[in-house]
Amino acid sequence: MFYEVRVLDKTGDIKKVISSKKLSKKFWDKHTQPQEFSGKQNYEEVESEPEWKPEVSSGKVEVLNEVYE
């Protein structure tokens, strides 16, 4: 349900009134149009990326431990 909307100017006088019927029609006209979804793929078609493995040598681990302490 939509309520009547009153548009006011900067002095507070009513400039325009939009009826609930007009608001409802505008809403449903906009939201009942078919939408096109581009790029949508089936789950089977999506390739997963390989698991990321950090390249950390034993020397770098000691440096990281010092930083965190």
mmCIF file of the N, C-alpha and C atoms, coordinates in Angstrom:
data_MODEL
# 
_entry.id   MODEL 
# 
loop_
_atom_site.group_PDB 
_atom_site.id 
_atom_site.type_symbol 
_atom_site.label_atom_id 
_atom_site.label_alt_id 
_atom_site.label_comp_id 
_atom_site.label_asym_id 
_atom_site.label_entity_id 
_atom_site.label_seq_id 
_atom_site.pdbx_PDB_ins_code 
_atom_site.Cartn_x 
_atom_site.Cartn_y 
_atom_site.Cartn_z 
_atom_site.occupancy 
_atom_site.B_iso_or_equiv 
_atom_site.pdbx_formal_charge 
_atom_site.auth_seq_id 
_atom_site.auth_comp_id 
_atom_site.auth_asym_id 
_atom_site.auth_atom_id 
_atom_site.pdbx_PDB_model_num 
ATOM 1   N N  . MET A 1 1  ? 0.845  -1.176  0.000   1.00 0.00 ? 1  MET A N  1 
ATOM 2   C CA . MET A 1 1  ? 0.000  0.000   0.000   1.00 0.00 ? 1  MET A CA 1 
ATOM 3   C C  . MET A 1 1  ? 0.889  1.238   0.000   1.00 0.00 ? 1  MET A C  1 
ATOM 4   N N  . PHE A 1 2  ? 0.522  2.172   -0.806  1.00 0.00 ? 2  PHE A N  1 
ATOM 5   C CA . PHE A 1 2  ? 1.255  3.426   -0.908  1.00 0.00 ? 2  PHE A CA 1 
ATOM 6   C C  . PHE A 1 2  ? 0.385  4.555   -0.370  1.00 0.00 ? 2  PHE A C  1 
ATOM 7   N N  . TYR A 1 3  ? 1.031  5.498   0.270   1.00 0.00 ? 3  TYR A N  1 
ATOM 8   C CA . TYR A 1 3  ? 0.314  6.649   0.810   1.00 0.00 ? 3  TYR A CA 1 
ATOM 9   C C  . TYR A 1 3  ? 0.536  7.860   -0.086  1.00 0.00 ? 3  TYR A C  1 
ATOM 10  N N  . GLU A 1 4  ? -0.417 8.730   -0.090  1.00 0.00 ? 4  GLU A N  1 
ATOM 11  C CA . GLU A 1 4  ? -0.329 9.970   -0.854  1.00 0.00 ? 4  GLU A CA 1 
ATOM 12  C C  . GLU A 1 4  ? 0.924  10.736  -0.434  1.00 0.00 ? 4  GLU A C  1 
ATOM 13  N N  . VAL A 1 5  ? 1.612  11.318  -1.402  1.00 0.00 ? 5  VAL A N  1 
ATOM 14  C CA . VAL A 1 5  ? 2.837  12.072  -1.124  1.00 0.00 ? 5  VAL A CA 1 
ATOM 15  C C  . VAL A 1 5  ? 2.606  13.529  -1.484  1.00 0.00 ? 5  VAL A C  1 
ATOM 16  N N  . ARG A 1 6  ? 2.997  14.401  -0.575  1.00 0.00 ? 6  ARG A N  1 
ATOM 17  C CA . ARG A 1 6  ? 2.885  15.844  -0.818  1.00 0.00 ? 6  ARG A CA 1 
ATOM 18  C C  . ARG A 1 6  ? 4.283  16.416  -0.966  1.00 0.00 ? 6  ARG A C  1 
ATOM 19  N N  . VAL A 1 7  ? 4.510  17.079  -2.081  1.00 0.00 ? 7  VAL A N  1 
ATOM 20  C CA . VAL A 1 7  ? 5.802  17.706  -2.355  1.00 0.00 ? 7  VAL A CA 1 
ATOM 21  C C  . VAL A 1 7  ? 5.684  19.172  -1.971  1.00 0.00 ? 7  VAL A C  1 
ATOM 22  N N  . LEU A 1 8  ? 6.596  19.600  -1.096  1.00 0.00 ? 8  LEU A N  1 
ATOM 23  C CA . LEU A 1 8  ? 6.561  20.975  -0.595  1.00 0.00 ? 8  LEU A CA 1 
ATOM 24  C C  . LEU A 1 8  ? 7.702  21.784  -1.186  1.00 0.00 ? 8  LEU A C  1 
ATOM 25  N N  . ASP A 1 9  ? 7.484  23.093  -1.297  1.00 0.00 ? 9  ASP A N  1 
ATOM 26  C CA . ASP A 1 9  ? 8.585  23.966  -1.708  1.00 0.00 ? 9  ASP A CA 1 
ATOM 27  C C  . ASP A 1 9  ? 9.340  24.398  -0.456  1.00 0.00 ? 9  ASP A C  1 
ATOM 28  N N  . LYS A 1 10 ? 10.351 25.233  -0.614  1.00 0.00 ? 10 LYS A N  1 
ATOM 29  C CA . LYS A 1 10 ? 11.195 25.593  0.531   1.00 0.00 ? 10 LYS A CA 1 
ATOM 30  C C  . LYS A 1 10 ? 10.470 26.413  1.596   1.00 0.00 ? 10 LYS A C  1 
ATOM 31  N N  . THR A 1 11 ? 9.343  27.020  1.251   1.00 0.00 ? 11 THR A N  1 
ATOM 32  C CA . THR A 1 11 ? 8.587  27.783  2.254   1.00 0.00 ? 11 THR A CA 1 
ATOM 33  C C  . THR A 1 11 ? 7.550  26.914  2.965   1.00 0.00 ? 11 THR A C  1 
ATOM 34  N N  . GLY A 1 12 ? 7.393  25.662  2.510   1.00 0.00 ? 12 GLY A N  1 
ATOM 35  C CA . GLY A 1 12 ? 6.460  24.750  3.161   1.00 0.00 ? 12 GLY A CA 1 
ATOM 36  C C  . GLY A 1 12 ? 5.096  24.677  2.502   1.00 0.00 ? 12 GLY A C  1 
ATOM 37  N N  . ASP A 1 13 ? 4.912  25.383  1.400   1.00 0.00 ? 13 ASP A N  1 
ATOM 38  C CA . ASP A 1 13 ? 3.642  25.329  0.676   1.00 0.00 ? 13 ASP A CA 1 
ATOM 39  C C  . ASP A 1 13 ? 3.605  24.074  -0.197  1.00 0.00 ? 13 ASP A C  1 
ATOM 40  N N  . ILE A 1 14 ? 2.409  23.498  -0.331  1.00 0.00 ? 14 ILE A N  1 
ATOM 41  C CA . ILE A 1 14 ? 2.256  22.299  -1.147  1.00 0.00 ? 14 ILE A CA 1 
ATOM 42  C C  . ILE A 1 14 ? 2.434  22.667  -2.613  1.00 0.00 ? 14 ILE A C  1 
ATOM 43  N N  . LYS A 1 15 ? 3.391  22.004  -3.241  1.00 0.00 ? 15 LYS A N  1 
ATOM 44  C CA . LYS A 1 15 ? 3.694  22.270  -4.636  1.00 0.00 ? 15 LYS A CA 1 
ATOM 45  C C  . LYS A 1 15 ? 3.015  21.248  -5.544  1.00 0.00 ? 15 LYS A C  1 
ATOM 46  N N  . LYS A 1 16 ? 2.922  20.005  -5.046  1.00 0.00 ? 16 LYS A N  1 
ATOM 47  C CA . LYS A 1 16 ? 2.394  18.926  -5.862  1.00 0.00 ? 16 LYS A CA 1 
ATOM 48  C C  . LYS A 1 16 ? 1.920  17.803  -4.946  1.00 0.00 ? 16 LYS A C  1 
ATOM 49  N N  . VAL A 1 17 ? 0.859  17.098  -5.346  1.00 0.00 ? 17 VAL A N  1 
ATOM 50  C CA . VAL A 1 17 ? 0.360  15.949  -4.596  1.00 0.00 ? 17 VAL A CA 1 
ATOM 51  C C  . VAL A 1 17 ? 0.349  14.752  -5.538  1.00 0.00 ? 17 VAL A C  1 
ATOM 52  N N  . ILE A 1 18 ? 1.012  13.667  -5.106  1.00 0.00 ? 18 ILE A N  1 
ATOM 53  C CA . ILE A 1 18 ? 1.041  12.445  -5.908  1.00 0.00 ? 18 ILE A CA 1 
ATOM 54  C C  . ILE A 1 18 ? 0.136  11.432  -5.218  1.00 0.00 ? 18 ILE A C  1 
ATOM 55  N N  . SER A 1 19 ? -0.889 10.986  -5.920  1.00 0.00 ? 19 SER A N  1 
ATOM 56  C CA . SER A 1 19 ? -1.874 10.079  -5.327  1.00 0.00 ? 19 SER A CA 1 
ATOM 57  C C  . SER A 1 19 ? -1.280 8.685   -5.117  1.00 0.00 ? 19 SER A C  1 
ATOM 58  N N  . SER A 1 20 ? -1.880 7.943   -4.191  1.00 0.00 ? 20 SER A N  1 
ATOM 59  C CA . SER A 1 20 ? -1.416 6.588   -3.918  1.00 0.00 ? 20 SER A CA 1 
ATOM 60  C C  . SER A 1 20 ? -1.628 5.690   -5.131  1.00 0.00 ? 20 SER A C  1 
ATOM 61  N N  . LYS A 1 21 ? -2.689 5.945   -5.872  1.00 0.00 ? 21 LYS A N  1 
ATOM 62  C CA . LYS A 1 21 ? -2.971 5.153   -7.072  1.00 0.00 ? 21 LYS A CA 1 
ATOM 63  C C  . LYS A 1 21 ? -1.862 5.339   -8.116  1.00 0.00 ? 21 LYS A C  1 
ATOM 64  N N  . LYS A 1 22 ? -1.425 6.579   -8.295  1.00 0.00 ? 22 LYS A N  1 
ATOM 65  C CA . LYS A 1 22 ? -0.372 6.875   -9.264  1.00 0.00 ? 22 LYS A CA 1 
ATOM 66  C C  . LYS A 1 22 ? 0.957  6.253   -8.823  1.00 0.00 ? 22 LYS A C  1 
ATOM 67  N N  . LEU A 1 23 ? 1.256  6.338   -7.529  1.00 0.00 ? 23 LEU A N  1 
ATOM 68  C CA . LEU A 1 23 ? 2.485  5.741   -7.006  1.00 0.00 ? 23 LEU A CA 1 
ATOM 69  C C  . LEU A 1 23 ? 2.477  4.226   -7.189  1.00 0.00 ? 23 LEU A C  1 
ATOM 70  N N  . SER A 1 24 ? 1.340  3.612   -6.913  1.00 0.00 ? 24 SER A N  1 
ATOM 71  C CA . SER A 1 24 ? 1.210  2.167   -7.059  1.00 0.00 ? 24 SER A CA 1 
ATOM 72  C C  . SER A 1 24 ? 1.407  1.750   -8.512  1.00 0.00 ? 24 SER A C  1 
ATOM 73  N N  . LYS A 1 25 ? 0.780  2.469   -9.423  1.00 0.00 ? 25 LYS A N  1 
ATOM 74  C CA . LYS A 1 25 ? 0.906  2.152   -10.850 1.00 0.00 ? 25 LYS A CA 1 
ATOM 75  C C  . LYS A 1 25 ? 2.358  2.282   -11.309 1.00 0.00 ? 25 LYS A C  1 
ATOM 76  N N  . LYS A 1 26 ? 3.020  3.351   -10.880 1.00 0.00 ? 26 LYS A N  1 
ATOM 77  C CA . LYS A 1 26 ? 4.415  3.581   -11.257 1.00 0.00 ? 26 LYS A CA 1 
ATOM 78  C C  . LYS A 1 26 ? 5.311  2.444   -10.742 1.00 0.00 ? 26 LYS A C  1 
ATOM 79  N N  . PHE A 1 27 ? 5.078  2.034   -9.505  1.00 0.00 ? 27 PHE A N  1 
ATOM 80  C CA . PHE A 1 27 ? 5.863  0.963   -8.901  1.00 0.00 ? 27 PHE A CA 1 
ATOM 81  C C  . PHE A 1 27 ? 5.700  -0.341  -9.675  1.00 0.00 ? 27 PHE A C  1 
ATOM 82  N N  . TRP A 1 28 ? 4.439  -0.733  -9.914  1.00 0.00 ? 28 TRP A N  1 
ATOM 83  C CA . TRP A 1 28 ? 4.193  -2.019  -10.567 1.00 0.00 ? 28 TRP A CA 1 
ATOM 84  C C  . TRP A 1 28 ? 4.598  -2.004  -12.033 1.00 0.00 ? 28 TRP A C  1 
ATOM 85  N N  . ASP A 1 29 ? 4.504  -0.874  -12.690 1.00 0.00 ? 29 ASP A N  1 
ATOM 86  C CA . ASP A 1 29 ? 4.987  -0.786  -14.073 1.00 0.00 ? 29 ASP A CA 1 
ATOM 87  C C  . ASP A 1 29 ? 6.495  -1.032  -14.127 1.00 0.00 ? 29 ASP A C  1 
ATOM 88  N N  . LYS A 1 30 ? 7.190  -0.492  -13.136 1.00 0.00 ? 30 LYS A N  1 
ATOM 89  C CA . LYS A 1 30 ? 8.644  -0.632  -13.101 1.00 0.00 ? 30 LYS A CA 1 
ATOM 90  C C  . LYS A 1 30 ? 9.070  -2.047  -12.707 1.00 0.00 ? 30 LYS A C  1 
ATOM 91  N N  . HIS A 1 31 ? 8.357  -2.658  -11.760 1.00 0.00 ? 31 HIS A N  1 
ATOM 92  C CA . HIS A 1 31 ? 8.802  -3.936  -11.198 1.00 0.00 ? 31 HIS A CA 1 
ATOM 93  C C  . HIS A 1 31 ? 8.185  -5.172  -11.836 1.00 0.00 ? 31 HIS A C  1 
ATOM 94  N N  . THR A 1 32 ? 7.345  -5.019  -12.833 1.00 0.00 ? 32 THR A N  1 
ATOM 95  C CA . THR A 1 32 ? 6.796  -6.193  -13.502 1.00 0.00 ? 32 THR A CA 1 
ATOM 96  C C  . THR A 1 32 ? 7.406  -6.408  -14.876 1.00 0.00 ? 32 THR A C  1 
ATOM 97  N N  . GLN A 1 33 ? 8.322  -5.545  -15.263 1.00 0.00 ? 33 GLN A N  1 
ATOM 98  C CA . GLN A 1 33 ? 8.998  -5.723  -16.543 1.00 0.00 ? 33 GLN A CA 1 
ATOM 99  C C  . GLN A 1 33 ? 10.018 -6.849  -16.410 1.00 0.00 ? 33 GLN A C  1 
ATOM 100 N N  . PRO A 1 34 ? 10.167 -7.673  -17.442 1.00 0.00 ? 34 PRO A N  1 
ATOM 101 C CA . PRO A 1 34 ? 11.146 -8.764  -17.363 1.00 0.00 ? 34 PRO A CA 1 
ATOM 102 C C  . PRO A 1 34 ? 12.563 -8.211  -17.241 1.00 0.00 ? 34 PRO A C  1 
ATOM 103 N N  . GLN A 1 35 ? 13.347 -8.887  -16.424 1.00 0.00 ? 35 GLN A N  1 
ATOM 104 C CA . GLN A 1 35 ? 14.726 -8.461  -16.216 1.00 0.00 ? 35 GLN A CA 1 
ATOM 105 C C  . GLN A 1 35 ? 15.659 -9.445  -16.898 1.00 0.00 ? 35 GLN A C  1 
ATOM 106 N N  . GLU A 1 36 ? 16.736 -8.932  -17.429 1.00 0.00 ? 36 GLU A N  1 
ATOM 107 C CA . GLU A 1 36 ? 17.718 -9.775  -18.090 1.00 0.00 ? 36 GLU A CA 1 
ATOM 108 C C  . GLU A 1 36 ? 18.924 -9.920  -17.173 1.00 0.00 ? 36 GLU A C  1 
ATOM 109 N N  . PHE A 1 37 ? 19.277 -11.152 -16.875 1.00 0.00 ? 37 PHE A N  1 
ATOM 110 C CA . PHE A 1 37 ? 20.425 -11.424 -16.020 1.00 0.00 ? 37 PHE A CA 1 
ATOM 111 C C  . PHE A 1 37 ? 21.574 -11.909 -16.895 1.00 0.00 ? 37 PHE A C  1 
ATOM 112 N N  . SER A 1 38 ? 22.542 -11.068 -17.105 1.00 0.00 ? 38 SER A N  1 
ATOM 113 C CA . SER A 1 38 ? 23.684 -11.476 -17.921 1.00 0.00 ? 38 SER A CA 1 
ATOM 114 C C  . SER A 1 38 ? 24.777 -12.016 -17.007 1.00 0.00 ? 38 SER A C  1 
ATOM 115 N N  . GLY A 1 39 ? 25.489 -12.993 -17.504 1.00 0.00 ? 39 GLY A N  1 
ATOM 116 C CA . GLY A 1 39 ? 26.602 -13.540 -16.740 1.00 0.00 ? 39 GLY A CA 1 
ATOM 117 C C  . GLY A 1 39 ? 26.199 -14.591 -15.730 1.00 0.00 ? 39 GLY A C  1 
ATOM 118 N N  . LYS A 1 40 ? 24.938 -14.960 -15.671 1.00 0.00 ? 40 LYS A N  1 
ATOM 119 C CA . LYS A 1 40 ? 24.513 -15.983 -14.718 1.00 0.00 ? 40 LYS A CA 1 
ATOM 120 C C  . LYS A 1 40 ? 24.883 -17.350 -15.273 1.00 0.00 ? 40 LYS A C  1 
ATOM 121 N N  . GLN A 1 41 ? 25.557 -18.154 -14.468 1.00 0.00 ? 41 GLN A N  1 
ATOM 122 C CA . GLN A 1 41 ? 25.998 -19.467 -14.914 1.00 0.00 ? 41 GLN A CA 1 
ATOM 123 C C  . GLN A 1 41 ? 25.479 -20.534 -13.962 1.00 0.00 ? 41 GLN A C  1 
ATOM 124 N N  . ASN A 1 42 ? 25.383 -21.739 -14.466 1.00 0.00 ? 42 ASN A N  1 
ATOM 125 C CA . ASN A 1 42 ? 25.047 -22.863 -13.601 1.00 0.00 ? 42 ASN A CA 1 
ATOM 126 C C  . ASN A 1 42 ? 26.224 -23.143 -12.686 1.00 0.00 ? 42 ASN A C  1 
ATOM 127 N N  . TYR A 1 43 ? 25.962 -23.772 -11.558 1.00 0.00 ? 43 TYR A N  1 
ATOM 128 C CA . TYR A 1 43 ? 27.003 -24.062 -10.585 1.00 0.00 ? 43 TYR A CA 1 
ATOM 129 C C  . TYR A 1 43 ? 28.092 -24.941 -11.203 1.00 0.00 ? 43 TYR A C  1 
ATOM 130 N N  . GLU A 1 44 ? 27.691 -25.895 -12.053 1.00 0.00 ? 44 GLU A N  1 
ATOM 131 C CA . GLU A 1 44 ? 28.648 -26.817 -12.656 1.00 0.00 ? 44 GLU A CA 1 
ATOM 132 C C  . GLU A 1 44 ? 29.586 -26.108 -13.629 1.00 0.00 ? 44 GLU A C  1 
ATOM 133 N N  . GLU A 1 45 ? 29.135 -25.021 -14.234 1.00 0.00 ? 45 GLU A N  1 
ATOM 134 C CA . GLU A 1 45 ? 29.928 -24.322 -15.237 1.00 0.00 ? 45 GLU A CA 1 
ATOM 135 C C  . GLU A 1 45 ? 30.993 -23.410 -14.631 1.00 0.00 ? 45 GLU A C  1 
ATOM 136 N N  . VAL A 1 46 ? 30.863 -23.074 -13.372 1.00 0.00 ? 46 VAL A N  1 
ATOM 137 C CA . VAL A 1 46 ? 31.785 -22.139 -12.734 1.00 0.00 ? 46 VAL A CA 1 
ATOM 138 C C  . VAL A 1 46 ? 33.059 -22.877 -12.341 1.00 0.00 ? 46 VAL A C  1 
ATOM 139 N N  . GLU A 1 47 ? 34.189 -22.346 -12.790 1.00 0.00 ? 47 GLU A N  1 
ATOM 140 C CA . GLU A 1 47 ? 35.467 -22.951 -12.435 1.00 0.00 ? 47 GLU A CA 1 
ATOM 141 C C  . GLU A 1 47 ? 35.953 -22.345 -11.130 1.00 0.00 ? 47 GLU A C  1 
ATOM 142 N N  . SER A 1 48 ? 36.384 -23.199 -10.222 1.00 0.00 ? 48 SER A N  1 
ATOM 143 C CA . SER A 1 48 ? 36.909 -22.676 -8.970  1.00 0.00 ? 48 SER A CA 1 
ATOM 144 C C  . SER A 1 48 ? 38.396 -22.408 -9.140  1.00 0.00 ? 48 SER A C  1 
ATOM 145 N N  . GLU A 1 49 ? 38.874 -21.416 -8.432  1.00 0.00 ? 49 GLU A N  1 
ATOM 146 C CA . GLU A 1 49 ? 40.283 -21.069 -8.520  1.00 0.00 ? 49 GLU A CA 1 
ATOM 147 C C  . GLU A 1 49 ? 41.086 -22.028 -7.654  1.00 0.00 ? 49 GLU A C  1 
ATOM 148 N N  . PRO A 1 50 ? 42.316 -22.295 -8.034  1.00 0.00 ? 50 PRO A N  1 
ATOM 149 C CA . PRO A 1 50 ? 43.139 -23.194 -7.225  1.00 0.00 ? 50 PRO A CA 1 
ATOM 150 C C  . PRO A 1 50 ? 43.389 -22.592 -5.846  1.00 0.00 ? 50 PRO A C  1 
ATOM 151 N N  . GLU A 1 51 ? 43.564 -23.479 -4.887  1.00 0.00 ? 51 GLU A N  1 
ATOM 152 C CA . GLU A 1 51 ? 43.779 -23.024 -3.510  1.00 0.00 ? 51 GLU A CA 1 
ATOM 153 C C  . GLU A 1 51 ? 45.078 -22.233 -3.424  1.00 0.00 ? 51 GLU A C  1 
ATOM 154 N N  . TRP A 1 52 ? 45.043 -21.117 -2.717  1.00 0.00 ? 52 TRP A N  1 
ATOM 155 C CA . TRP A 1 52 ? 46.214 -20.265 -2.582  1.00 0.00 ? 52 TRP A CA 1 
ATOM 156 C C  . TRP A 1 52 ? 47.124 -20.821 -1.500  1.00 0.00 ? 52 TRP A C  1 
ATOM 157 N N  . LYS A 1 53 ? 48.383 -20.987 -1.846  1.00 0.00 ? 53 LYS A N  1 
ATOM 158 C CA . LYS A 1 53 ? 49.363 -21.466 -0.876  1.00 0.00 ? 53 LYS A CA 1 
ATOM 159 C C  . LYS A 1 53 ? 50.459 -20.416 -0.775  1.00 0.00 ? 53 LYS A C  1 
ATOM 160 N N  . PRO A 1 54 ? 50.621 -19.832 0.393   1.00 0.00 ? 54 PRO A N  1 
ATOM 161 C CA . PRO A 1 54 ? 51.648 -18.793 0.530   1.00 0.00 ? 54 PRO A CA 1 
ATOM 162 C C  . PRO A 1 54 ? 53.045 -19.399 0.430   1.00 0.00 ? 54 PRO A C  1 
ATOM 163 N N  . GLU A 1 55 ? 53.930 -18.638 -0.165  1.00 0.00 ? 55 GLU A N  1 
ATOM 164 C CA . GLU A 1 55 ? 55.316 -19.079 -0.275  1.00 0.00 ? 55 GLU A CA 1 
ATOM 165 C C  . GLU A 1 55 ? 56.093 -18.468 0.882   1.00 0.00 ? 55 GLU A C  1 
ATOM 166 N N  . VAL A 1 56 ? 56.216 -19.224 1.964   1.00 0.00 ? 56 VAL A N  1 
ATOM 167 C CA . VAL A 1 56 ? 56.916 -18.739 3.147   1.00 0.00 ? 56 VAL A CA 1 
ATOM 168 C C  . VAL A 1 56 ? 58.042 -19.716 3.443   1.00 0.00 ? 56 VAL A C  1 
ATOM 169 N N  . SER A 1 57 ? 59.251 -19.220 3.409   1.00 0.00 ? 57 SER A N  1 
ATOM 170 C CA . SER A 1 57 ? 60.387 -20.081 3.744   1.00 0.00 ? 57 SER A CA 1 
ATOM 171 C C  . SER A 1 57 ? 60.572 -20.069 5.255   1.00 0.00 ? 57 SER A C  1 
ATOM 172 N N  . SER A 1 58 ? 61.384 -20.988 5.749   1.00 0.00 ? 58 SER A N  1 
ATOM 173 C CA . SER A 1 58 ? 61.575 -21.095 7.198   1.00 0.00 ? 58 SER A CA 1 
ATOM 174 C C  . SER A 1 58 ? 62.189 -19.822 7.776   1.00 0.00 ? 58 SER A C  1 
ATOM 175 N N  . GLY A 1 59 ? 63.038 -19.144 7.050   1.00 0.00 ? 59 GLY A N  1 
ATOM 176 C CA . GLY A 1 59 ? 63.640 -17.907 7.531   1.00 0.00 ? 59 GLY A CA 1 
ATOM 177 C C  . GLY A 1 59 ? 62.621 -16.797 7.685   1.00 0.00 ? 59 GLY A C  1 
ATOM 178 N N  . LYS A 1 60 ? 61.665 -16.751 6.781   1.00 0.00 ? 60 LYS A N  1 
ATOM 179 C CA . LYS A 1 60 ? 60.639 -15.717 6.844   1.00 0.00 ? 60 LYS A CA 1 
ATOM 180 C C  . LYS A 1 60 ? 59.698 -15.938 8.019   1.00 0.00 ? 60 LYS A C  1 
ATOM 181 N N  . VAL A 1 61 ? 59.471 -17.191 8.387   1.00 0.00 ? 61 VAL A N  1 
ATOM 182 C CA . VAL A 1 61 ? 58.580 -17.487 9.505   1.00 0.00 ? 61 VAL A CA 1 
ATOM 183 C C  . VAL A 1 61 ? 59.162 -16.924 10.790  1.00 0.00 ? 61 VAL A C  1 
ATOM 184 N N  . GLU A 1 62 ? 60.481 -17.050 10.976  1.00 0.00 ? 62 GLU A N  1 
ATOM 185 C CA . GLU A 1 62 ? 61.116 -16.516 12.175  1.00 0.00 ? 62 GLU A CA 1 
ATOM 186 C C  . GLU A 1 62 ? 60.967 -14.999 12.232  1.00 0.00 ? 62 GLU A C  1 
ATOM 187 N N  . VAL A 1 63 ? 61.122 -14.339 11.104  1.00 0.00 ? 63 VAL A N  1 
ATOM 188 C CA . VAL A 1 63 ? 60.976 -12.886 11.053  1.00 0.00 ? 63 VAL A CA 1 
ATOM 189 C C  . VAL A 1 63 ? 59.547 -12.501 11.409  1.00 0.00 ? 63 VAL A C  1 
ATOM 190 N N  . LEU A 1 64 ? 58.579 -13.230 10.877  1.00 0.00 ? 64 LEU A N  1 
ATOM 191 C CA . LEU A 1 64 ? 57.183 -12.941 11.187  1.00 0.00 ? 64 LEU A CA 1 
ATOM 192 C C  . LEU A 1 64 ? 56.895 -13.148 12.662  1.00 0.00 ? 64 LEU A C  1 
ATOM 193 N N  . ASN A 1 65 ? 57.449 -14.189 13.252  1.00 0.00 ? 65 ASN A N  1 
ATOM 194 C CA . ASN A 1 65 ? 57.235 -14.435 14.676  1.00 0.00 ? 65 ASN A CA 1 
ATOM 195 C C  . ASN A 1 65 ? 57.790 -13.289 15.510  1.00 0.00 ? 65 ASN A C  1 
ATOM 196 N N  . GLU A 1 66 ? 58.939 -12.735 15.111  1.00 0.00 ? 66 GLU A N  1 
ATOM 197 C CA . GLU A 1 66 ? 59.520 -11.613 15.841  1.00 0.00 ? 66 GLU A CA 1 
ATOM 198 C C  . GLU A 1 66 ? 58.625 -10.381 15.744  1.00 0.00 ? 66 GLU A C  1 
ATOM 199 N N  . VAL A 1 67 ? 58.025 -10.176 14.600  1.00 0.00 ? 67 VAL A N  1 
ATOM 200 C CA . VAL A 1 67 ? 57.161 -9.014  14.400  1.00 0.00 ? 67 VAL A CA 1 
ATOM 201 C C  . VAL A 1 67 ? 55.935 -9.115  15.293  1.00 0.00 ? 67 VAL A C  1 
ATOM 202 N N  . TYR A 1 68 ? 55.359 -10.301 15.411  1.00 0.00 ? 68 TYR A N  1 
ATOM 203 C CA . TYR A 1 68 ? 54.138 -10.474 16.190  1.00 0.00 ? 68 TYR A CA 1 
ATOM 204 C C  . TYR A 1 68 ? 54.382 -10.484 17.691  1.00 0.00 ? 68 TYR A C  1 
ATOM 205 N N  . GLU A 1 69 ? 55.633 -10.652 18.124  1.00 0.00 ? 69 GLU A N  1 
ATOM 206 C CA . GLU A 1 69 ? 55.905 -10.686 19.571  1.00 0.00 ? 69 GLU A CA 1 
ATOM 207 C C  . GLU A 1 69 ? 56.078 -9.320  20.158  1.00 0.00 ? 69 GLU A C  1 
# 
